[in-house]
Amino acid sequence: MKKKLTDLYIKSAKAEEGTRLDVYDEKATGLMLRVTDKGKKTFSFKYDVPGTRKQIRVTLGTYPQISLDKAREMVEAYREDLRNGKDPRLEKVTKVTVTSTVAIKTFDAVADEYIEKYSKPNLDSWKNDVQLLRRPRAKWGRRPFASISDDEAMEFLEEVAAEAPVQANRCQSKLYQLWKWAKLPGRKYAKINPFEGLPAQGQENPRERVLDDSEIKTFWVGLDDPDCPGEAGVKGALKLILSTMVRPGQASGALVPELHELESKAPLWHIPKIRVKKRRDIIVPLNDVAVGIIKKAVTDEEQTVVFPSRYEERGELQRNSLAQALTGRPNQRMGIREFLKMDHFTPHDLRRTAATLARRAGAPRPDVKATLDHMEGDVTDIYDKYNMLPEKTVVENILGGELKRLLGDKL
């Protein structure tokens, strides 16, 4: 949208919920007003990088802290830079003031210190932080940490959101936390947090996806196709989610010592609290289908990981390996969903599908809730890992029976 901006228009400009409004000024070429659905109004200068086809947006400031006249003056100054062969974005970065201590700290160095001194000692899920910081490392690894601007932060998030909206939001949250940690006394590796105040770029929709019976057949049978992309371990972990209702991270990280009495009529899987959302040990009863998946995966008596990664140094699969296998990589490899010609679904949707199958077959709602490990907050639930074990066993067996009915000899 393009029009001659006025103070009257800017004051009245609104964006509909869940959207943002971008208006380009007819008077100052490249000046853009962005209005969010929360009412925040920001001036930016948008231009083509000299010698390329790439467009960059440099944030000028928020309205009314930055007036319309001031924004136009700033745009004219930046356009003068362009005429003189200077890149306004790089000119802005060079104005960041850093101390000698900050100057020698690259993004990689700060990220390494954050993982070792904060994530590992304090978070059971520290490996997720390692994963989330991989893409920012690839972009900024050798850059001085304090030189990264809010414009670059926004540009990076927009790039990620174009491919993976939810991942963009998770990454944004982690980068905000990283800078917040880096600014604390004793470190002060940066004076500003470029991710502070930035709106979430990924549009997340409520999770409602449930695979129907035909999709379940396509998914299960398709995973056994030798041409289907993905590691054998990934495929086994995905099937285990659908046959047990466990969380994706619990399936990908399953260890052989956690499994008990697989040859008995009551096989059990003891999942340690490090992989449980509420941080307490739980027990998952295993139905025939789940036991079959596990036995197919564990082929070596010395094997300690149920679904080992093909990268030996990593041991068990990483949780995000499951989502990546479903999605694939643009222009690199096909994902499982594309190969099977299925609509979008996530590993977590398999868990929801399993719960739906059990409920449809008559499993009581409270028992399914317990099997999903959705706590009521009772103190007894926290300490009693055997809580509702008989009821959960019935639910798991109902689920196994439904899968047998649907898949028949395809199991």
Kinemage of the C-alpha trace (Angstrom):
@kinemage 1
@onewidth
@group {chain A} dominant
@subgroup {mainchain}
@vectorlist {calphas} color= white
{ca met a 1} P 0.000 0.000 0.000
{ca lys a 2} L 1.355 3.426 -0.936
{ca lys a 3} L 0.126 6.899 0.039
{ca lys a 4} L 1.367 10.257 1.234
{ca leu a 5} L 1.764 9.843 4.977
{ca thr a 6} L 0.364 12.472 7.351
{ca asp a 7} L 0.268 12.653 11.115
{ca leu a 8} L -3.512 12.412 11.011
{ca tyr a 9} L -3.373 9.197 8.992
{ca ile a 10} L -0.634 7.664 11.161
{ca lys a 11} L -2.559 8.339 14.368
{ca ser a 12} L -5.678 6.626 13.009
{ca ala a 13} L -3.963 3.726 11.187
{ca lys a 14} L -4.913 0.266 12.497
{ca ala a 15} L -4.142 -3.344 11.584
{ca glu a 16} L -6.625 -6.172 11.867
{ca glu a 17} L -6.024 -8.816 14.536
{ca gly a 18} L -3.341 -11.280 13.521
{ca thr a 19} L -2.037 -9.041 10.721
{ca arg a 20} L 0.192 -6.026 10.235
{ca leu a 21} L -0.190 -3.030 7.959
{ca asp a 22} L 2.713 -1.770 5.810
{ca val a 23} L 2.305 1.640 4.162
{ca tyr a 24} L 4.936 3.235 1.905
{ca asp a 25} L 5.279 6.997 1.832
{ca glu a 26} L 4.767 8.656 -1.580
{ca lys a 27} L 6.866 11.656 -0.562
{ca ala a 28} L 10.017 9.935 0.761
{ca thr a 29} L 10.972 6.963 -1.404
{ca gly a 30} L 11.693 3.914 0.746
{ca leu a 31} L 10.046 5.211 3.906
{ca met a 32} L 7.672 2.606 5.328
{ca leu a 33} L 5.240 2.734 8.226
{ca arg a 34} L 4.485 -0.599 9.851
{ca val a 35} L 1.455 -0.888 12.139
{ca thr a 36} L 0.974 -4.049 14.229
{ca asp a 37} L -2.334 -5.396 15.485
{ca lys a 38} L -1.229 -4.257 18.968
{ca gly a 39} L -1.065 -0.654 17.788
{ca lys a 40} L 2.721 -0.278 17.620
{ca lys a 41} L 3.804 2.012 14.770
{ca thr a 42} L 7.349 1.835 13.428
{ca phe a 43} L 9.157 3.762 10.709
{ca ser a 44} L 11.620 1.867 8.484
{ca phe a 45} L 13.711 2.517 5.412
{ca lys a 46} L 13.461 -0.224 2.782
{ca tyr a 47} L 15.992 -0.336 -0.032
{ca asp a 48} L 17.827 -2.610 -2.471
{ca val a 49} L 21.312 -3.663 -1.368
{ca pro a 50} L 23.775 -2.116 -3.859
{ca gly a 51} L 24.794 -4.631 -6.527
{ca thr a 52} L 22.161 -7.203 -5.555
{ca arg a 53} L 18.427 -7.849 -5.823
{ca lys a 54} L 18.078 -8.256 -2.083
{ca gln a 55} L 15.871 -5.846 -0.150
{ca ile a 56} L 16.760 -4.713 3.373
{ca arg a 57} L 14.692 -2.892 5.962
{ca val a 58} L 16.425 -0.559 8.440
{ca thr a 59} L 14.344 0.393 11.473
{ca leu a 60} L 14.307 4.119 12.105
{ca gly a 61} L 12.243 4.200 15.300
{ca thr a 62} L 8.717 4.137 16.664
{ca tyr a 63} L 6.050 6.791 16.214
{ca pro a 64} L 5.576 9.307 17.859
{ca gln a 65} L 9.068 9.097 19.447
{ca ile a 66} L 10.305 9.561 15.886
{ca ser a 67} L 8.201 12.155 14.084
{ca leu a 68} L 7.172 11.866 10.448
{ca asp a 69} L 9.432 14.799 9.487
{ca lys a 70} L 12.389 13.235 11.309
{ca ala a 71} L 11.770 9.881 9.618
{ca arg a 72} L 11.823 11.582 6.211
{ca glu a 73} L 15.095 13.348 7.099
{ca met a 74} L 16.653 10.049 8.124
{ca val a 75} L 15.525 8.378 4.893
{ca glu a 76} L 17.050 11.189 2.834
{ca ala a 77} L 20.344 10.781 4.736
{ca tyr a 78} L 20.348 7.057 4.057
{ca arg a 79} L 19.571 7.644 0.383
{ca glu a 80} L 22.569 9.972 0.264
{ca asp a 81} L 24.662 7.122 1.692
{ca leu a 82} L 23.414 4.890 -1.117
{ca arg a 83} L 24.313 7.480 -3.733
{ca asn a 84} L 27.831 7.542 -2.257
{ca gly a 85} L 28.124 3.759 -2.474
{ca lys a 86} L 27.510 3.076 1.216
{ca asp a 87} L 25.157 0.419 2.613
{ca pro a 88} L 22.934 2.073 5.271
{ca arg a 89} L 22.631 -1.189 7.198
{ca leu a 90} L 26.391 -1.557 7.524
{ca glu a 91} L 26.754 2.109 8.377
{ca lys a 92} L 24.294 1.602 11.252
{ca val a 93} L 26.170 -1.471 12.542
{ca thr a 94} L 29.476 0.413 12.677
{ca lys a 95} L 27.893 2.952 15.014
{ca val a 96} L 27.410 0.322 17.755
{ca thr a 97} L 29.648 1.245 20.670
{ca val a 98} L 31.522 -1.671 22.224
{ca thr a 99} L 34.139 -2.014 24.913
{ca ser a 100} L 37.370 -3.897 24.294
{ca thr a 101} L 35.929 -6.850 26.246
{ca val a 102} L 32.832 -6.989 24.072
{ca ala a 103} L 34.771 -6.583 20.833
{ca ile a 104} L 36.601 -9.898 21.226
{ca lys a 105} L 33.399 -11.838 21.984
{ca thr a 106} L 31.900 -13.325 18.860
{ca phe a 107} L 28.378 -14.703 18.672
{ca asp a 108} L 29.825 -18.244 18.753
{ca ala a 109} L 31.869 -17.471 21.869
{ca val a 110} L 28.882 -16.054 23.758
{ca ala a 111} L 26.637 -18.915 22.632
{ca asp a 112} L 29.222 -21.470 23.809
{ca glu a 113} L 29.480 -19.780 27.198
{ca tyr a 114} L 25.691 -19.594 27.521
{ca ile a 115} L 25.332 -23.338 26.860
{ca glu a 116} L 28.117 -24.328 29.261
{ca lys a 117} L 27.419 -21.892 32.113
{ca tyr a 118} L 23.637 -21.567 31.953
{ca ser a 119} L 21.850 -24.175 29.842
{ca lys a 120} L 23.690 -27.311 30.905
{ca pro a 121} L 23.647 -26.584 34.679
{ca asn a 122} L 20.044 -25.367 34.759
{ca leu a 123} L 18.011 -26.995 31.984
{ca asp a 124} L 17.239 -30.663 31.396
{ca ser a 125} L 16.386 -29.620 27.838
{ca trp a 126} L 19.746 -27.925 27.166
{ca lys a 127} L 20.196 -29.947 23.970
{ca asn a 128} L 17.185 -28.087 22.553
{ca asp a 129} L 19.112 -24.845 23.084
{ca val a 130} L 22.018 -26.256 21.095
{ca gln a 131} L 19.633 -27.072 18.242
{ca leu a 132} L 17.900 -23.685 18.324
{ca leu a 133} L 21.200 -21.801 18.142
{ca arg a 134} L 22.532 -23.674 15.112
{ca arg a 135} L 20.947 -21.447 12.487
{ca pro a 136} L 21.910 -18.172 14.230
{ca arg a 137} L 25.474 -19.519 14.541
{ca ala a 138} L 25.578 -20.200 10.809
{ca lys a 139} L 24.542 -16.589 10.139
{ca trp a 140} L 26.441 -14.659 12.812
{ca gly a 141} L 28.996 -17.067 14.289
{ca arg a 142} L 32.115 -14.933 13.721
{ca arg a 143} L 30.415 -11.569 14.127
{ca pro a 144} L 31.091 -9.470 17.237
{ca phe a 145} L 28.155 -10.252 19.509
{ca ala a 146} L 27.380 -6.587 20.252
{ca ser a 147} L 27.362 -5.583 16.585
{ca ile a 148} L 24.135 -7.404 15.689
{ca ser a 149} L 21.328 -4.888 15.220
{ca asp a 150} L 17.583 -5.092 15.666
{ca asp a 151} L 17.195 -4.757 11.889
{ca glu a 152} L 19.304 -7.874 11.366
{ca ala a 153} L 17.408 -9.642 14.136
{ca met a 154} L 14.075 -8.904 12.442
{ca glu a 155} L 15.405 -9.872 9.017
{ca phe a 156} L 16.675 -13.184 10.406
{ca leu a 157} L 13.334 -14.005 12.058
{ca glu a 158} L 11.428 -13.182 8.881
{ca glu a 159} L 13.697 -15.565 6.931
{ca val a 160} L 13.102 -18.408 9.391
{ca ala a 161} L 9.358 -17.733 9.635
{ca ala a 162} L 9.020 -17.999 5.852
{ca glu a 163} L 10.098 -21.657 6.122
{ca ala a 164} L 9.119 -22.671 9.648
{ca pro a 165} L 6.810 -20.273 11.559
{ca val a 166} L 6.791 -22.180 14.847
{ca gln a 167} L 10.558 -22.688 14.750
{ca ala a 168} L 10.975 -18.943 14.212
{ca asn a 169} L 9.104 -18.209 17.431
{ca arg a 170} L 11.100 -20.758 19.424
{ca cys a 171} L 14.324 -19.376 18.028
{ca gln a 172} L 13.269 -15.810 18.798
{ca ser a 173} L 12.524 -16.715 22.411
{ca lys a 174} L 15.901 -18.411 22.828
{ca leu a 175} L 17.839 -15.534 21.256
{ca tyr a 176} L 16.036 -13.047 23.493
{ca gln a 177} L 17.058 -15.136 26.516
{ca leu a 178} L 20.639 -15.381 25.254
{ca trp a 179} L 20.992 -11.604 24.979
{ca lys a 180} L 19.269 -11.052 28.311
{ca trp a 181} L 21.808 -13.390 29.930
{ca ala a 182} L 24.702 -11.756 28.068
{ca lys a 183} L 23.754 -8.273 29.326
{ca leu a 184} L 23.911 -9.181 33.018
{ca pro a 185} L 26.603 -7.653 35.288
{ca gly a 186} L 29.795 -9.663 35.181
{ca arg a 187} L 29.396 -10.180 31.435
{ca lys a 188} L 27.876 -7.154 29.697
{ca tyr a 189} L 28.744 -8.540 26.279
{ca ala a 190} L 26.161 -6.188 24.755
{ca lys a 191} L 24.431 -3.000 25.795
{ca ile a 192} L 21.145 -3.644 24.009
{ca asn a 193} L 19.024 -6.700 23.298
{ca pro a 194} L 18.143 -6.559 19.568
{ca phe a 195} L 15.302 -9.068 20.088
{ca glu a 196} L 13.571 -7.053 22.790
{ca gly a 197} L 10.174 -5.795 21.693
{ca leu a 198} L 10.180 -7.571 18.341
{ca pro a 199} L 6.792 -9.064 17.434
{ca ala a 200} L 6.588 -12.814 16.881
{ca gln a 201} L 7.034 -13.535 13.176
{ca gly a 202} L 5.554 -17.039 13.128
{ca gln a 203} L 1.789 -17.414 12.949
{ca glu a 204} L 0.936 -20.391 15.188
{ca asn a 205} L -2.437 -22.026 14.818
{ca pro a 206} L -4.144 -24.102 17.517
{ca arg a 207} L -3.122 -27.741 17.270
{ca glu a 208} L -6.107 -29.760 16.096
{ca arg a 209} L -4.746 -32.112 13.422
{ca val a 210} L -5.829 -35.743 13.739
{ca leu a 211} L -5.044 -38.295 11.032
{ca asp a 212} L -8.093 -40.151 9.749
{ca asp a 213} L -8.152 -43.926 9.199
{ca ser a 214} L -7.005 -43.761 5.578
{ca glu a 215} L -4.160 -41.413 6.501
{ca ile a 216} L -3.046 -43.731 9.289
{ca lys a 217} L -2.825 -46.586 6.778
{ca thr a 218} L -0.959 -44.430 4.262
{ca phe a 219} L 1.459 -43.279 6.954
{ca trp a 220} L 2.163 -46.684 8.498
{ca val a 221} L 2.484 -48.617 5.238
{ca gly a 222} L 4.412 -45.785 3.580
{ca leu a 223} L 7.092 -45.778 6.255
{ca asp a 224} L 7.875 -49.381 5.318
{ca asp a 225} L 8.418 -48.464 1.668
{ca pro a 226} L 12.175 -48.831 0.997
{ca asp a 227} L 12.059 -45.611 -1.074
{ca cys a 228} L 10.522 -43.584 1.768
{ca pro a 229} L 13.078 -40.999 2.968
{ca gly a 230} L 14.308 -40.952 6.557
{ca glu a 231} L 16.355 -43.098 8.914
{ca ala a 232} L 14.965 -46.396 10.154
{ca gly a 233} L 15.213 -45.083 13.707
{ca val a 234} L 13.154 -42.003 12.885
{ca lys a 235} L 10.437 -44.128 11.300
{ca gly a 236} L 10.383 -46.432 14.313
{ca ala a 237} L 10.115 -43.510 16.737
{ca leu a 238} L 7.217 -42.024 14.757
{ca lys a 239} L 5.380 -45.355 14.865
{ca leu a 240} L 6.048 -45.636 18.601
{ca ile a 241} L 4.358 -42.278 19.214
{ca leu a 242} L 1.253 -43.433 17.350
{ca ser a 243} L 1.139 -46.757 19.190
{ca thr a 244} L 1.708 -45.432 22.743
{ca met a 245} L 0.720 -41.697 22.925
{ca val a 246} L 4.164 -40.783 24.309
{ca arg a 247} L 5.693 -37.395 23.541
{ca pro a 248} L 8.067 -37.138 20.550
{ca gly a 249} L 11.101 -36.475 22.747
{ca gln a 250} L 10.318 -39.547 24.836
{ca ala a 251} L 10.117 -41.765 21.753
{ca ser a 252} L 13.281 -40.423 20.128
{ca gly a 253} L 15.269 -40.752 23.356
{ca ala a 254} L 14.078 -44.242 24.394
{ca leu a 255} L 16.769 -46.414 25.984
{ca val a 256} L 16.858 -50.201 26.190
{ca pro a 257} L 17.470 -50.276 29.996
{ca glu a 258} L 14.157 -48.420 30.445
{ca leu a 259} L 12.218 -51.383 29.015
{ca his a 260} L 11.044 -54.178 31.322
{ca glu a 261} L 9.406 -57.584 30.874
{ca leu a 262} L 8.979 -57.330 27.112
{ca glu a 263} L 8.320 -61.077 26.898
{ca ser a 264} L 5.643 -60.987 29.593
{ca lys a 265} L 1.928 -60.176 29.393
{ca ala a 266} L 2.567 -56.819 31.068
{ca pro a 267} L 5.583 -55.134 29.430
{ca leu a 268} L 6.440 -51.709 30.827
{ca trp a 269} L 8.494 -48.711 29.834
{ca his a 270} L 9.922 -46.696 32.737
{ca ile a 271} L 10.618 -43.172 31.446
{ca pro a 272} L 12.944 -41.127 33.684
{ca lys a 273} L 12.007 -37.632 34.768
{ca ile a 274} L 14.626 -36.000 32.528
{ca arg a 275} L 12.327 -36.738 29.564
{ca val a 276} L 9.010 -36.075 31.334
{ca lys a 277} L 7.300 -32.691 31.125
{ca lys a 278} L 6.548 -32.376 34.850
{ca arg a 279} L 9.917 -33.813 35.870
{ca arg a 280} L 8.961 -37.038 37.598
{ca asp a 281} L 9.341 -40.702 36.672
{ca ile a 282} L 6.433 -42.294 34.822
{ca ile a 283} L 5.542 -45.787 33.607
{ca val a 284} L 4.044 -46.457 30.185
{ca pro a 285} L 2.363 -49.869 29.636
{ca leu a 286} L 3.255 -51.307 26.219
{ca asn a 287} L 0.754 -52.994 23.906
{ca asp a 288} L 1.637 -55.666 21.354
{ca val a 289} L 2.099 -53.160 18.537
{ca ala a 290} L 4.581 -51.060 20.531
{ca val a 291} L 6.537 -54.144 21.631
{ca gly a 292} L 6.793 -55.229 18.000
{ca ile a 293} L 8.214 -51.843 16.994
{ca ile a 294} L 10.783 -51.975 19.788
{ca lys a 295} L 11.889 -55.530 19.017
{ca lys a 296} L 12.360 -54.648 15.360
{ca ala a 297} L 14.558 -51.689 16.356
{ca val a 298} L 16.664 -53.466 19.007
{ca thr a 299} L 18.685 -56.020 17.068
{ca asp a 300} L 21.914 -56.077 19.065
{ca glu a 301} L 22.333 -57.403 22.622
{ca glu a 302} L 24.817 -54.600 23.303
{ca gln a 303} L 22.422 -51.917 22.041
{ca thr a 304} L 21.541 -49.303 24.668
{ca val a 305} L 19.577 -46.854 22.480
{ca val a 306} L 16.308 -48.075 20.984
{ca phe a 307} L 16.488 -45.746 17.972
{ca pro a 308} L 20.159 -44.850 17.455
{ca ser a 309} L 21.070 -41.907 15.258
{ca arg a 310} L 23.103 -42.530 12.151
{ca tyr a 311} L 25.495 -39.978 13.602
{ca glu a 312} L 27.243 -42.209 16.138
{ca glu a 313} L 28.557 -39.364 18.268
{ca arg a 314} L 24.971 -38.263 19.040
{ca gly a 315} L 23.761 -41.608 20.390
{ca glu a 316} L 19.976 -41.414 20.521
{ca leu a 317} L 17.934 -39.436 18.031
{ca gln a 318} L 17.350 -35.749 18.650
{ca arg a 319} L 13.699 -34.796 19.099
{ca asn a 320} L 13.749 -32.367 16.179
{ca ser a 321} L 15.025 -35.140 13.879
{ca leu a 322} L 11.449 -36.441 13.749
{ca ala a 323} L 9.966 -33.142 12.583
{ca gln a 324} L 12.801 -32.594 10.118
{ca ala a 325} L 12.267 -36.044 8.610
{ca leu a 326} L 8.579 -35.287 8.048
{ca thr a 327} L 9.314 -31.886 6.505
{ca gly a 328} L 12.551 -32.545 4.610
{ca arg a 329} L 14.833 -29.719 3.514
{ca pro a 330} L 13.957 -27.294 0.681
{ca asn a 331} L 16.009 -28.021 -2.461
{ca gln a 332} L 17.954 -30.707 -0.575
{ca arg a 333} L 15.867 -33.722 0.296
{ca met a 334} L 12.251 -34.808 0.197
{ca gly a 335} L 10.371 -35.189 3.462
{ca ile a 336} L 8.198 -38.117 4.487
{ca arg a 337} L 4.981 -36.100 4.141
{ca glu a 338} L 5.800 -35.079 0.580
{ca phe a 339} L 6.781 -38.645 -0.351
{ca leu a 340} L 3.497 -39.966 1.044
{ca lys a 341} L 1.526 -37.052 -0.474
{ca met a 342} L -0.060 -36.255 2.893
{ca asp a 343} L -1.292 -32.943 4.264
{ca his a 344} L 0.784 -31.262 6.930
{ca phe a 345} L 1.071 -33.013 10.296
{ca thr a 346} L 3.664 -33.046 13.075
{ca pro a 347} L 5.031 -35.756 15.378
{ca his a 348} L 2.821 -34.336 18.129
{ca asp a 349} L -0.231 -34.807 15.909
{ca leu a 350} L 0.473 -38.557 15.946
{ca arg a 351} L 0.098 -38.458 19.733
{ca arg a 352} L -3.245 -36.667 19.388
{ca thr a 353} L -4.316 -39.176 16.765
{ca ala a 354} L -3.502 -42.070 19.105
{ca ala a 355} L -5.587 -40.536 21.890
{ca thr a 356} L -8.472 -40.026 19.469
{ca leu a 357} L -8.325 -43.674 18.356
{ca ala a 358} L -8.483 -44.893 21.951
{ca arg a 359} L -11.381 -42.598 22.853
{ca arg a 360} L -13.298 -43.613 19.751
{ca ala a 361} L -12.900 -47.268 20.723
{ca gly a 362} L -14.393 -46.653 24.160
{ca ala a 363} L -11.471 -45.751 26.435
{ca pro a 364} L -12.712 -43.470 29.248
{ca arg a 365} L -11.612 -39.861 28.937
{ca pro a 366} L -9.930 -39.658 32.425
{ca asp a 367} L -7.938 -42.813 31.653
{ca val a 368} L -6.809 -41.468 28.275
{ca lys a 369} L -5.822 -38.234 30.003
{ca ala a 370} L -3.698 -40.213 32.455
{ca thr a 371} L -2.112 -42.166 29.606
{ca leu a 372} L -1.244 -38.872 27.915
{ca asp a 373} L 0.418 -37.870 31.203
{ca his a 374} L -1.780 -34.799 31.606
{ca met a 375} L -1.567 -34.131 35.328
{ca glu a 376} L -4.266 -32.630 37.512
{ca gly a 377} L -1.673 -31.106 39.798
{ca asp a 378} L -2.284 -33.460 42.711
{ca val a 379} L 0.810 -34.004 44.876
{ca thr a 380} L 0.215 -37.764 44.773
{ca asp a 381} L 0.515 -37.688 40.978
{ca ile a 382} L 3.999 -36.238 41.311
{ca tyr a 383} L 5.380 -38.976 43.532
{ca asp a 384} L 3.392 -42.067 42.579
{ca lys a 385} L 4.710 -43.254 39.213
{ca tyr a 386} L 2.404 -46.302 39.428
{ca asn a 387} L -0.634 -44.029 39.563
{ca met a 388} L -3.486 -45.406 37.396
{ca leu a 389} L -1.242 -48.078 35.892
{ca pro a 390} L -4.117 -50.613 35.486
{ca glu a 391} L -6.311 -48.030 33.750
{ca lys a 392} L -3.458 -46.912 31.481
{ca thr a 393} L -2.775 -50.550 30.570
{ca val a 394} L -6.367 -50.936 29.403
{ca val a 395} L -6.118 -47.749 27.323
{ca glu a 396} L -2.870 -48.835 25.669
{ca asn a 397} L -4.343 -52.219 24.796
{ca ile a 398} L -7.446 -50.571 23.324
{ca leu a 399} L -5.167 -48.387 21.203
{ca gly a 400} L -3.171 -51.418 20.080
{ca gly a 401} L -6.387 -53.214 19.165
{ca glu a 402} L -7.561 -50.270 17.046
{ca leu a 403} L -4.265 -50.167 15.148
{ca lys a 404} L -4.481 -53.915 14.510
{ca arg a 405} L -8.034 -53.500 13.240
{ca leu a 406} L -7.056 -50.682 10.909
{ca leu a 407} L -3.781 -52.082 9.622
{ca gly a 408} L -4.342 -55.834 9.706
{ca asp a 409} L -1.456 -57.681 8.074
{ca lys a 410} L 0.295 -54.379 7.311
{ca leu a 411} L 1.599 -54.187 10.900
